[in-house]
Amino acid sequence: TPLNYILLNLAVADLFMVFGGFTTTMYTSMHGYFVLGRLGCNLEGFFATLGGEIGLWSLVVLAVERWLVVCKPISNFRFGENHAIMGLVFTWIMACSCAVPPLVGWSRYIPEGMQCSCGVDYYTRAEGFNNESFVIYMFICHFIIPMSVVFFCYGRLLCAVKEAAAAQQES
């Protein structure tokens, strides 16, 4: 079914997180610091961010799909294979729009926390890294917008379920 495309995408996101992020973090933790250098930090940060973002946007696509199917804002809409493929493409575009910029100079990946894993540089305020604009972009486009869409879709679903339960109780 088309829904399985999105679920498979979530599994792929988890694989990116496990093999690109967690495995590297375990290895560097055994050494006590990030031993893989700048390239390793960029790769680990990229794959961990990419996996997290694919997962995030897959959940957004699932929420929209459920809203379209259950609430029927577009009458006679049927979620098909083409819609699922468009959803997959959308998740990957959005994930790449978050994970790629630090590789090309809009912010950067640096060791964080216990210095055993790498992530986006939220800390440096020096000119030339453009971290502040990237953090604002991340906050709006990769937190506020997806959270708002998910809240809207599941809020409408909750209202539809309550209306259906009330209608069934009256009959």
PASEBA-1860 file (N, C-alpha, C; in nm, 3 decimals):
! residues 171
1> TPLNYILL> 0.084/-0.119/0.000/0.000/0.000/0.000/0.088/0.125/0.000 ~ 0.034/0.236/-0.046/0.113/0.360/-0.049/0.163/0.403/0.090 ~ 0.085/0.375/0.193/0.126/0.411/0.328/0.257/0.342/0.366 ~ 0.278/0.221/0.315/0.401/0.148/0.346/0.526/0.217/0.292 ~ 0.512/0.297/0.187/0.627/0.373/0.135/0.681/0.466/0.244 ~ 0.589/0.534/0.312/0.629/0.629/0.415/0.687/0.554/0.535 ~ 0.628/0.440/0.570/0.680/0.361/0.682/0.819/0.308/0.650 ~ 0.841/0.267/0.526/0.974/0.223/0.484/1.073/0.339/0.491
9> NLAVADLF> 1.028/0.457/0.455/1.111/0.577/0.464/1.154/0.603/0.609 ~ 1.063/0.581/0.703/1.097/0.594/0.845/1.205/0.493/0.885 ~ 1.194/0.371/0.833/1.295/0.269/0.862/1.431/0.309/0.805 ~ 1.432/0.364/0.685/1.557/0.411/0.624/1.616/0.524/0.709 ~ 1.533/0.613/0.757/1.580/0.722/0.844/1.647/0.665/0.968 ~ 1.586/0.563/1.026/1.645/0.500/1.144/1.779/0.435/1.113 ~ 1.791/0.375/0.995/1.919/0.316/0.955/2.027/0.422/0.941 ~ 1.992/0.537/0.884/2.089/0.648/0.876/2.134/0.687/1.016
17> MVFGGFTT> 2.039/0.695/1.108/2.072/0.734/1.245/2.164/0.630/1.310 ~ 2.132/0.502/1.292/2.210/0.397/1.356/2.350/0.386/1.297 ~ 2.359/0.373/1.165/2.489/0.350/1.103/2.570/0.478/1.085 ~ 2.504/0.588/1.057/2.577/0.712/1.035/2.602/0.791/1.162 ~ 2.517/0.773/1.261/2.528/0.852/1.382/2.567/0.774/1.505 ~ 2.484/0.682/1.548/2.505/0.614/1.675/2.631/0.527/1.676 ~ 2.657/0.457/1.567/2.775/0.370/1.560/2.902/0.454/1.574 ~ 2.905/0.565/1.504/3.020/0.656/1.511/3.036/0.711/1.652
25> TMYTSMHG> 2.926/0.750/1.713/2.929/0.804/1.849/2.981/0.700/1.947 ~ 2.939/0.575/1.932/2.988/0.470/2.021/3.139/0.453/2.005 ~ 3.185/0.452/1.880/3.328/0.434/1.853/3.409/0.548/1.915 ~ 3.365/0.671/1.893/3.441/0.785/1.946/3.429/0.794/2.098 ~ 3.319/0.749/2.154/3.303/0.749/2.300/3.404/0.656/2.365 ~ 3.435/0.545/2.298/3.535/0.453/2.353/3.674/0.517/2.358 ~ 3.697/0.617/2.275/3.824/0.689/2.276/3.820/0.812/2.366 ~ 3.701/0.854/2.407/3.687/0.967/2.497/3.671/1.102/2.431
33> YFVLGRLG> 3.684/1.106/2.299/3.664/1.230/2.225/3.644/1.195/2.078 ~ 3.609/1.292/1.996/3.582/1.265/1.855/3.714/1.250/1.780 ~ 3.750/1.126/1.748/3.882/1.094/1.691/3.884/1.090/1.538 ~ 3.771/1.114/1.474/3.762/1.093/1.329/3.791/1.217/1.246 ~ 3.829/1.326/1.309/3.867/1.446/1.235/3.750/1.522/1.176 ~ 3.784/1.625/1.098/3.683/1.714/1.040/3.592/1.640/0.944 ~ 3.649/1.558/0.854/3.567/1.484/0.758/3.472/1.389/0.831 ~ 3.523/1.318/0.931/3.439/1.227/1.008/3.327/1.301/1.080
41> CNLEGFFA> 3.359/1.419/1.132/3.258/1.501/1.201/3.150/1.545/1.102 ~ 3.193/1.587/0.984/3.096/1.628/0.882/3.007/1.512/0.841 ~ 3.066/1.394/0.821/2.986/1.277/0.780/2.889/1.235/0.890 ~ 2.939/1.227/1.012/2.853/1.185/1.124/2.741/1.286/1.147 ~ 2.775/1.414/1.146/2.673/1.518/1.164/2.571/1.516/1.053 ~ 2.619/1.499/0.930/2.529/1.495/0.814/2.432/1.379/0.823 ~ 2.483/1.257/0.845/2.395/1.140/0.847/2.300/1.140/0.966 ~ 2.345/1.187/1.081/2.256/1.195/1.196/2.146/1.298/1.172
49> TLGGEIGL> 2.184/1.413/1.117/2.085/1.517/1.087/1.990/1.471/0.978 ~ 2.044/1.412/0.873/1.961/1.363/0.763/1.860/1.260/0.812 ~ 1.905/1.163/0.892/1.815/1.062/0.944/1.706/1.121/1.032 ~ 1.742/1.213/1.118/1.643/1.278/1.204/1.541/1.357/1.125 ~ 1.587/1.427/1.024/1.497/1.508/0.942/1.408/1.422/0.852 ~ 1.461/1.313/0.798/1.377/1.222/0.719/1.265/1.168/0.807 ~ 1.300/1.130/0.930/1.199/1.082/1.023/1.095/1.188/1.055 ~ 1.141/1.310/1.083/1.050/1.420/1.113/0.952/1.445/0.999
57> WSLVVLAV> 1.004/1.462/0.878/0.917/1.495/0.765/0.832/1.376/0.722 ~ 0.876/1.254/0.747/0.791/1.137/0.721/0.669/1.139/0.812 ~ 0.689/1.178/0.938/0.576/1.189/1.030/0.481/1.300/0.989 ~ 0.534/1.408/0.933/0.449/1.516/0.882/0.365/1.464/0.766 ~ 0.429/1.392/0.673/0.355/1.337/0.558/0.249/1.239/0.606 ~ 0.280/1.155/0.705/0.180/1.063/0.761/0.062/1.139/0.820 ~ 0.088/1.247/0.892/-0.019/1.326/0.952/-0.109/1.386/0.844 ~ -0.048/1.441/0.739/-0.126/1.499/0.630/-0.207/1.391/0.560
65> ERWLVVCK> -0.145/1.276/0.537/-0.216/1.164/0.471/-0.337/1.121/0.554 ~ -0.321/1.106/0.684/-0.432/1.066/0.771/-0.542/1.172/0.768 ~ -0.505/1.299/0.772/-0.602/1.408/0.768/-0.680/1.406/0.637 ~ -0.609/1.389/0.524/-0.676/1.386/0.394/-0.771/1.268/0.382 ~ -0.729/1.152/0.431/-0.810/1.031/0.417/-0.930/1.032/0.511 ~ -0.909/1.073/0.636/-1.017/1.065/0.736/-1.109/1.187/0.729 ~ -1.054/1.305/0.724/-1.137/1.427/0.728/-1.193/1.467/0.592 ~ -1.135/1.417/0.486/-1.181/1.440/0.349/-1.205/1.588/0.316
73> PISNFRFG> -1.102/1.673/0.334/-1.121/1.813/0.294/-1.131/1.827/0.143 ~ -1.076/1.730/0.072/-1.088/1.725/-0.074/-1.176/1.603/-0.103 ~ -1.300/1.625/-0.144/-1.391/1.512/-0.163/-1.336/1.417/-0.269 ~ -1.361/1.291/-0.249/-1.320/1.183/-0.340/-1.168/1.171/-0.354 ~ -1.092/1.220/-0.255/-0.947/1.207/-0.261/-0.907/1.066/-0.219 ~ -0.821/1.005/-0.297/-0.769/0.872/-0.264/-0.617/0.881/-0.264 ~ -0.555/0.848/-0.152/-0.410/0.854/-0.138/-0.350/0.736/-0.213 ~ -0.287/0.765/-0.326/-0.233/0.660/-0.411/-0.081/0.656/-0.413
81> ENHAIMGL> -0.030/0.572/-0.501/0.115/0.552/-0.510/0.187/0.681/-0.549 ~ 0.130/0.756/-0.643/0.194/0.882/-0.684/0.202/0.981/-0.568 ~ 0.098/0.985/-0.485/0.100/1.074/-0.369/0.208/1.030/-0.270 ~ 0.221/0.899/-0.251/0.322/0.848/-0.159/0.463/0.881/-0.210 ~ 0.484/0.867/-0.340/0.615/0.899/-0.398/0.644/1.048/-0.384 ~ 0.543/1.132/-0.407/0.562/1.276/-0.388/0.595/1.306/-0.241 ~ 0.530/1.235/-0.150/0.560/1.251/-0.007/0.704/1.213/0.025 ~ 0.752/1.104/-0.035/0.891/1.061/-0.014/0.988/1.166/-0.067
89> VFTWIMAC> 0.963/1.212/-0.187/1.050/1.314/-0.247/1.052/1.439/-0.158 ~ 0.935/1.478/-0.110/0.925/1.594/-0.022/1.009/1.574/0.104 ~ 0.999/1.456/0.167/1.075/1.432/0.291/1.225/1.442/0.265 ~ 1.271/1.389/0.154/1.414/1.392/0.124/1.461/1.533/0.089 ~ 1.379/1.609/0.018/1.417/1.748/-0.013/1.427/1.829/0.116 ~ 1.328/1.814/0.203/1.331/1.888/0.329/1.447/1.844/0.417 ~ 1.474/1.714/0.422/1.586/1.664/0.503/1.719/1.716/0.449 ~ 1.735/1.714/0.319/1.860/1.765/0.259/1.873/1.915/0.278
97> SCAVPPLV> 1.759/1.986/0.278/1.766/2.132/0.296/1.809/2.168/0.438 ~ 1.811/2.071/0.526/1.858/2.092/0.662/1.999/2.037/0.682 ~ 2.028/1.922/0.623/2.156/1.853/0.648/2.270/1.901/0.559 ~ 2.241/1.948/0.439/2.347/1.987/0.344/2.408/2.125/0.374 ~ 2.330/2.228/0.410/2.389/2.362/0.428/2.515/2.368/0.516 ~ 2.521/2.294/0.630/2.646/2.301/0.708/2.768/2.246/0.633 ~ 2.746/2.164/0.533/2.858/2.111/0.454/2.910/2.213/0.354 ~ 2.828/2.312/0.320/2.866/2.408/0.216/2.882/2.551/0.270
105> GWSRYIPE> 2.894/2.564/0.402/2.928/2.694/0.458/2.820/2.770/0.531 ~ 2.696/2.722/0.527/2.592/2.788/0.608/2.587/2.713/0.739 ~ 2.653/2.763/0.840/2.680/2.697/0.966/2.785/2.589/0.942 ~ 2.796/2.492/1.031/2.895/2.385/1.018/2.861/2.277/1.119 ~ 2.924/2.161/1.103/2.912/2.053/1.201/3.034/2.059/1.292 ~ 3.010/2.051/1.422/3.120/2.051/1.520/3.092/1.945/1.626 ~ 3.198/1.897/1.696/3.175/1.807/1.809/3.091/1.880/1.914 ~ 2.998/1.806/1.973/2.908/1.868/2.070/2.899/1.783/2.196
113> GMQCSCGV> 2.841/1.838/2.299/2.820/1.766/2.424/2.950/1.715/2.484 ~ 2.962/1.585/2.495/3.082/1.522/2.550/3.194/1.512/2.447 ~ 3.177/1.579/2.334/3.276/1.582/2.226/3.294/1.447/2.157 ~ 3.190/1.363/2.163/3.196/1.230/2.101/3.102/1.216/1.982 ~ 3.024/1.318/1.955/2.936/1.318/1.838/2.936/1.459/1.780 ~ 2.890/1.470/1.658/2.890/1.600/1.591/2.749/1.642/1.554 ~ 2.727/1.770/1.557/2.598/1.825/1.519/2.616/1.966/1.469 ~ 2.506/2.028/1.435/2.507/2.165/1.385/2.561/2.258/1.493
121> DYYTRAEG> 2.641/2.354/1.453/2.700/2.451/1.545/2.594/2.555/1.584 ~ 2.539/2.539/1.704/2.440/2.634/1.755/2.506/2.740/1.842 ~ 2.635/2.726/1.867/2.701/2.803/1.971/2.781/2.923/1.921 ~ 2.855/2.905/1.813/2.947/3.009/1.767/2.872/3.129/1.713 ~ 2.911/3.248/1.759/2.847/3.371/1.711/2.941/3.451/1.622 ~ 3.058/3.397/1.592/3.156/3.469/1.511/3.104/3.487/1.369 ~ 3.143/3.599/1.308/3.104/3.623/1.170/3.173/3.523/1.079 ~ 3.109/3.495/0.967/3.168/3.403/0.871/3.107/3.264/0.876
129> FNNESFVI> 3.046/3.229/0.988/2.984/3.096/0.998/2.834/3.101/0.970 ~ 2.773/3.218/0.981/2.630/3.237/0.956/2.544/3.145/1.041 ~ 2.589/3.118/1.163/2.516/3.025/1.249/2.382/3.080/1.294 ~ 2.376/3.208/1.326/2.251/3.264/1.377/2.139/3.253/1.274 ~ 2.169/3.286/1.149/2.064/3.276/1.045/2.024/3.130/1.023 ~ 2.120/3.038/1.032/2.088/2.897/1.014/2.000/2.845/1.128 ~ 2.031/2.886/1.249/1.950/2.844/1.365/1.808/2.898/1.353 ~ 1.793/3.022/1.309/1.659/3.079/1.288/1.586/3.001/1.180
137> YMFICHFI> 1.655/2.972/1.070/1.597/2.891/0.962/1.553/2.754/1.014 ~ 1.641/2.688/1.090/1.607/2.556/1.146/1.486/2.565/1.238 ~ 1.483/2.665/1.323/1.374/2.679/1.418/1.241/2.698/1.347 ~ 1.238/2.782/1.246/1.112/2.809/1.176/1.075/2.695/1.082 ~ 1.166/2.657/0.994/1.133/2.561/0.887/1.138/2.415/0.931 ~ 1.215/2.384/1.033/1.230/2.244/1.072/1.183/2.217/1.214 ~ 1.113/2.314/1.274/1.050/2.292/1.403/0.909/2.349/1.405 ~ 0.896/2.481/1.389/0.764/2.546/1.398/0.669/2.496/1.289
145> IPMSVVFF> 0.714/2.495/1.164/0.626/2.454/1.054/0.583/2.308/1.066 ~ 0.676/2.212/1.082/0.628/2.073/1.094/0.541/2.050/1.217 ~ 0.576/2.113/1.329/0.495/2.097/1.449/0.354/2.154/1.427 ~ 0.345/2.268/1.361/0.214/2.328/1.334/0.129/2.240/1.243 ~ 0.191/2.185/1.140/0.119/2.097/1.047/0.068/1.973/1.119 ~ 0.153/1.911/1.201/0.113/1.790/1.274/0.002/1.823/1.373 ~ 0.015/1.932/1.448/-0.090/1.971/1.542/-0.222/1.998/1.470 ~ -0.216/2.068/1.357/-0.337/2.096/1.281/-0.402/1.966/1.235
153> CYGRLLCA> -0.325/1.878/1.171/-0.381/1.754/1.115/-0.441/1.665/1.222 ~ -0.367/1.643/1.331/-0.419/1.555/1.435/-0.528/1.624/1.517 ~ -0.525/1.756/1.526/-0.634/1.829/1.590/-0.763/1.812/1.512 ~ -0.756/1.825/1.380/-0.873/1.805/1.294/-0.920/1.660/1.302 ~ -0.827/1.566/1.307/-0.865/1.424/1.320/-0.940/1.401/1.451 ~ -0.890/1.459/1.558/-0.956/1.445/1.688/-1.097/1.501/1.684 ~ -1.114/1.616/1.622/-1.249/1.675/1.608/-1.340/1.585/1.526 ~ -1.288/1.528/1.418/-1.367/1.439/1.333/-1.409/1.314/1.409
161> VKEAAAAQ> -1.319/1.259/1.489/-1.352/1.139/1.568/-1.457/1.172/1.672 ~ -1.444/1.287/1.738/-1.544/1.327/1.838/-1.681/1.348/1.773 ~ -1.684/1.411/1.656/-1.810/1.432/1.584/-1.873/1.299/1.544 ~ -1.792/1.207/1.497/-1.843/1.075/1.457/-1.897/1.000/1.578 ~ -1.827/1.009/1.691/-1.873/0.941/1.813/-2.004/1.002/1.862 ~ -2.016/1.134/1.856/-2.140/1.200/1.899/-2.255/1.163/1.806 ~ -2.230/1.159/1.676/-2.335/1.122/1.580/-2.378/0.978/1.600 ~ -2.284/0.891/1.630/-2.317/0.750/1.651/-2.396/0.732/1.780
169> QES> -2.363/0.810/1.881/-2.433/0.800/2.008/-2.577/0.849/1.996 ~ -2.602/0.948/1.910/-2.737/1.001/1.890/-2.826/0.903/1.816 ~ -2.769/0.819/1.732/-2.852/0.728/1.652/-2.886/0.600/1.724
END
